């Protein structure tokens, strides 16, 4: 049995360029645990050493510890500026309103997944397998993890647009919060806020966190995985690496192999930069890999071992096999274009400037007219600031966590960007949400670090000012180009952005020169 329903199961929501509505709507498609406190010391056994008081002491210590954690969540870190935590709560509140406002206007969004959520709310068997219908005739063409929150919501609150889409919006808010926490680990509160705000308003993110494709959950899990790896890089604690493996495993149960795109750069950075002996680093990575296999493989094992006659057919596969679906239609087929069983996707995909129905491939693919408005606004800035961050931390020791952070976020960005730029198979505009947190993190980290170096003055301060000026100028020009693709939408805006951006860049460059004293010396000699 073969399904030929690619158009309904994998197409995303209409992706407008922000200044204008979409021309044609697309067919719907398809935290880390706190460190355990030390066990309380027990009194020796015997008639003169009652052990009963130990339990209340442990309970009191645990309560105090929990209270301290809650207080830190409310008030932030001790070294945070007074404005940092109120600003974060305000940003999260605004993001919540942004993602929930008029959410019902999307209707049932992707009806392919909405039907599966409804089926899962009526049948636990359909819930487990991710069936498209309560009769369990066929599954969707993805693993079911992204369906489970929606199905539980529908089971609790009844079938409605809000019951299906609110979990996605809340995942978006959570992603913004986790990104702030990840950046704030080693950078300033301002860096975290810049990164979180940039993610919240990225067009493709603001759209997909209001839609019910698997990408919202996948984005949350990938940001959480990066957070755990960054925590592990600080002190080489195994639990954080294991938690990262769990995130990758759950990501596999969300959107199969796409979750593993960023796995190679993260593993390499940990193997090189973690503050532990090399043998221990490798052992920890193997343990994290085991956690990933267990957390992502248990469902696959059950499905593959379950008698095919008593479970639903695996949608999208040719021979009723989830492994075939994973490595075929949802795997290599997306890369080389050999997507047997999908409408319009068959045949070998070309390289270079190929791409056919899914657009030209190449380094400029994500800057094109159909995708640039969704993700390209800050993409050049992210590349510039990544290079600047590596340059500023290049001479640091092997275990330097600032450089490791740039390598982790930068590696994730480069790997995802390269894959999306050259894959010849099915490629929808909304896939670019995967890039949004990496771009936002690099912009926040790089801008904050350069601003700190700029304030130090001297030659280093002048160079930092020049790089900041270049970043602002390039971003202003990129915005000018993207806004120019919608000439009838507030035509004055593109000029205002360009002129304002170039003026800000000139101001940064001028203040950098003044800080070095070069401009003053030249004026005196004249």
N, C-alpha and C positions, 0 to 999 in steps of 0.2 A: 504493500500500500504506500502510496506517495501523496504527499500534500503539495498542491501547487497554489499556495495562498500567500506568496511572498508579499504581495502588495498590501494585504490587510494585516499581516502579522508583524512586519518590520518597518513599515513607513512610520515616520514620526509626526508630530503636530506641525501645523503650518509655522514655518520659521521666518517671521518678518525681519527685514532690515529694520532696526529700531525706529527710524524716522517715518516709515510708511507701512501700511498693512501688506500682508502677503498677497501675491498675485493669484496664486492657486492653492487652496488648502490641500495638504497632502492627505493621503488615505491613511488611517490609523494603522500602525504596525503591531507588526508584531513589535566602654571607656576603661579605660584601663582600670584594673582593680588596684586599690591602695595597697601599699606594702603591708604585709601582715606584721602585727606587733609581736614582739618577743613574748614567749609564753611566760606566765608569772612563775616566780620561784616558789616551789611547794615546800612546806615544812616537812621534816623527817617524820616517818611513821612512828607511832608509839603513843602510849597513854598520855604523855605530857605535851604532845605536839598536835593539837587538833588542827585539821586541815580545812575545816568549814569556812573560816574567814577569807580564804583565798579567792573564793568565787565572787563575793561582793567586790573585793579589790580589783579583780580582773574586769568585772562589769563596769566599775567606776572608771577605770583606765580606758576601757573601750569607749564608754560614753564621752569621756573628755576628748579622746582622739577624734571621734566622729564629730563632736561639736567644733573642734578646731578646724577640721576639714570643711565643714559647712560655713564656718566664719570666713575661711579663706576664699571659698567660692563667692560669698557675698561681697567681701571687702577687697579681694585680690591679694597680691603678694605684698609683703611688708615694704618692699622698695618701690612699689608702684606710686606714681604721682597721684594726688588726691582725685584728679579728674578721670583717671584711667578706668576704674571700675564703673562709675556712673556712665561714662561714654560707651563702654561695652554693652551695658544693659540697655541703654538707649538704642544702640545699633541693632541689637537683637530684637528689641520691640518693634522698631521700624521695619526690619526684615520680615518679622512675623506678619505685620499688617500688609506689607507689600505682597507677600506670597499668598495670603488668605483673602485679600480684597477681591470681592466679586468672583470667588473661585468657582461658583456654580455656573458661570458663563461658559466654561469649557464643556459643560454637559458631562457625558461619560468619557470624554477625552478619547483615548485609544480603546475602542469598543472590544477589540480582540482580547485585551487584558482585563477589561471590566467584566466581560462575560466569564472569564476564568475566575475572577474574584467572587462573582455571584455564585458560581458553581462550588467554589471552595467553602462558601458560607453555608451551603446546603448539604454538602457531603464531605466528611472528613477524608474519605478516600480521594476525592477530587482535590481537596486541600493538599494532601501529601504529594500527589503526583503532578499537580498543576494542570489539571484537566480543563479543557475548554467548556465542558458541559458536565452537569451533575450525573449524567448517565455514564460518564467515564469512557467515552468512545475514543477520544484523542487528546493529547496534551498540547499545550502551546510549544513553540519551538525554542524555549529557554528553560533553564532550571526554575524551580518554583519559589525561590527565596523572596523575590520582589513581590510575589503575589500574596504571600502569607500575611503581611501587615494589612493589606487591603481587605483580604477575606475575613480576617478577625474583626476589622472595623465594621464591615457589612453585617457580620454575624451579631455584633453587639448593638449597632445602631440602625440596622435595616439598610436596604439598598437605596442609595441616593448618590448624586454626584459628589456631595461633600464627604460622605462616608468613604468614598474611594480616593478622593484627592487630598483630603486633609493629612493623612499619613505622609504623603509625598512632600507637602509643604513643610511639615514639621521636620522631616529629614533634611530639607534645605536649610532650615534655621539651625539645626544641630550641626550641619557641615560648616556653616559660617562660624559657629562657636568653637568647634574643634580646630579649625584652621587658625583662629586667633590664638588658641592655647598652644598649638604647635610652633607658630612663629614666635610667640612671647617667651618660649622656653629659653632662647639664647639671644633674643633681640629686645628692643625697647617696646613699651606699651604702644607707642605711636606706630611702630612697624606692624604690630599685630592688628591694630585698628585699620591701618591702610589696607593690609591684606584682606581682612574680613570684609571691609566695605567694598573693595574691588570685586571680590567674588560675588557679593550679594547683588550687585547691579550689573554684572556681566550679562548681556542680553540672553545668551543661550542658557545660562543658569537660571535667570529669572523666569524663563519660559518653562524649562524642563522640571523645575521644582514645583510647578503647577500642573504637571502632566503625570500620567501613570505608566510611563515606560520604565524599564528596570534601571535607567541611568541615575535616578535620584539616590537609590540605595547604594548603587555601585560607587558613586562619588563620595558618599559618606564613609563607606568602608575603606576606600583608598586613602582618603585624608586621615582616617583613624590609623591605618597601617603605617603611614609616614610618621605620624605622631609617636607611635610605639617604637619605631626604629630610631627616631631622634632621642627618645628617652633612653633606649638601650645604648646609644653611642655616648651618653654622658658618663655612665659608670659600669657598662658591660653587664648589667643585671639580666639574667637569662629570661626572667618572666616577661619582660617587655618584648623581647624577640619572639617568644612563644605567642604572645598576644598578637603581634604583627602577623605571624603565620596563621592564626585563627581568622584574622581579618581577610587575609588573602584566600583562605579556604571558603569563607562565607561569600567573598566576592565571586569565586568560581561558581557557587550555587546561585548567583545572581545573574551573571552574564558570561559564564564559561571563561574562555581563554583571554578575553579582554582584561580581566582582572589581573592577569599575570604580566601585562605589558611592562609595568614598572618594576617587576621583581628583580630582573638582572642588575640594574644600576644600584638598587638598594642593597642587594646582597654583596656586591663588589665593594661598595663604600663601607659597609660594616666590616667586611673581611680585612680591609686595609686600615681603617681609621679607628676601630674600637679600642678602648684602653684595656686590653687583655693580651695574654700570650697568644701567638698565632694558632696553636693547637686548640686552645679553648675557644677562640673565635670560630674555627671551623666546626667544632663540636656543637656550639650554640646554633650555628646556621643549620646543621643537620637536624637538631632538635626542633627548630622552627619549621623546617621542611616537613618533619613528621606531623607537627601540629596542623600544618596546612593540609596535608593529605587526609588526616583523620577528620578535620572539620569540614572539608569539602568532599571527601570521598565516601563518607558513610551512606549518603543518599544515593550516590551513583551505584555503590555496591548493592544496595537493596533493590534498586530498579533493575539492574542487570541480572540479578539472581532470581527476581520474582518471575514466576511463570507468565510468559507473554499472553497466554490465553485468558488470564484473570486480571490483567492490568490494562490501562488505556494504551493505544498505539502512540509511539513517540513521534509527535508532530515534527515535520521537517526532515525526518530521516528516510532513507530508502529501504531499510531492512529492519525497522522497528528496534533500533539500537541507539541508546543515548550516547555511547562512545562514538559511534559513527557520526551522529549529529554534531558532537563536540569537535571532532577533528576534521570533519568534512564541511558541511554547509556553514556551521558557525566557527570554523577554524581556518584551515588553509584556504578554503574557498573564498574567504574574505580578503585574503592576501593576493592570491594569484588569479582570482576571477573564475575559477573552475567550480561553479556552484550548481552542481547537478540537482535538479528538482526545484529550482527557484525560477520564477517567471522572469525572463529578461536577463538572467545572470549567467546563463550557460556559455560555454566556450571559453577558451583560454584568454586571459586578460593580457593586454599588452603592457610593456614597460615604458619607461621614458615618459612621453607625453600621451600615453594611452589613457584609457579609462572608460570610453564609450558612454553608456547611459549614466554612469556615476561620476562623470566629469573628468577633466584632464588631471593627470597625476603630475607631480613635480613640486619643487620647493615653494612655488607661489600658489599652490592649490588653495590653501586656507586664507589667502588674501583676495581671492576672486570675488566676483560680484555676487555669487550665491552664498558665500560663506563668510566673507570678510566682515560684514556688519554684525555677525554673531559672536566672533571671537577675536578679531584682529586688532581691536582698538589698542590694547596694551601689549600685544605680542612682540613688536619690535623693542619696546621698553624692557620687557622681561629678558630678552636676549642681551641687550646692552648691560643691564644691571647684573645679570649672571656673570658676564665676562668681568665686570668691575669687581664684583664680590670675590671671584677667584683670584684676581690680580691683587686685591688688598690683603688677602689672607694666604698668599702663595708661600711665603716663607715661614709660616707658622709650623709648629710641631705636628707630628703625624696625627695625634689624637685631638687636634684643635676642633672644637665643636662648631665654631662659626663657619669654618671652611667646610666641615662635614655637612652642615645644613645646606650650604649652597650646592654642594655636590649631590645631595639627595634630591632636593627639589629640582635642580637643573637637570640631573640625570633622568628624572621622571618626565620632565618637559620635553627633553630632546628625544627620548625614546618614543613617546606618544606622538610628538610632532612628525618624526620621520615615518612612523608607521602610517599615520593618517595621510601623509603627503604622497606616499607611493603605493598604497594598497590599491589593487585593481578591481577588487570585488565590490560588494554592496557597501555603499558609504553614504550615509544620510548626514545632513547638516547638523542635526542635533547631537551627533556623536562627539562634537567638539566640546561638550560640557566636561569631558574628561580632562581637557587642557586647562579649564578655568581655574581650579585651585592652585595648580603649579605656577601659572602666570601670576596670579594674585599674590602668592607667597613671595616670589622673587621680586616683584615690584615693591612690596612692603619692606622686605629685608634689605634690598639694595638701596632704596631711597633713604631709609633710616641710617644705614651704615655710612653712606656717602655724606649725609647731612652732618653726622657726628664728626667725620674727618674734615669736612669743610670748616667746622667751627674751631678746629685745632689751629687753623691758620698755617702760614708758611707755604712751602712749595706743595706739600701733600694736600693742603687745603685748597690751593688753586686748582690742582688737578681734579680733586673731587668736585669742585664747583663747575669745572668745564664738563665733566662727565654728566653731572646733573643737568646742566644746560643743554647738552646734546640730547639727553633723554627727553626732556620737556619739549624741545623743538621737534624731534622726530615724532613724538606722540601727537603734538598739535597738527603736524602735517598729515599724519595717518588719519586723524579725525576729520581733517579738511577733505581728504580724498573720499572717505567713507560717507560723509554727509553729502558730498557732491553727487553721489549716486542716487540721491533723492532730491533733485534740484527744486521741486515744488514745495518741499516741506521746510518752512521757515528759512528761506535762502540766505538770510542775513547771518544765520547762526554759524555756518561754516567759516565765514570771514571773521566773525567775532572770536571763534575758537582759535583760528590761525594767528590772528594779530595778538590776542591775549597771550597765547602760548609762546610766540616768538619774543614778545616783550618780557615775559617772565624768564625766558632763557637768557636774554641779554642782561637782565638784572643779575641773575646768578653768576654769569661770566664776569661782569663788571665788579661785583663784590668780591669775587675770588681774586681778581687781579689787585684790587685795593688791599686785600688782606696780605698779599705778599710784599707790598710796598713798591712793586715794579712801576706801576702807573705813576706813583708820586715821584719816584726818582726821574722818570722820563720827563715829567712836567717841569721839574727843577732844572734839568739840563737844557731844556728848550728855552 
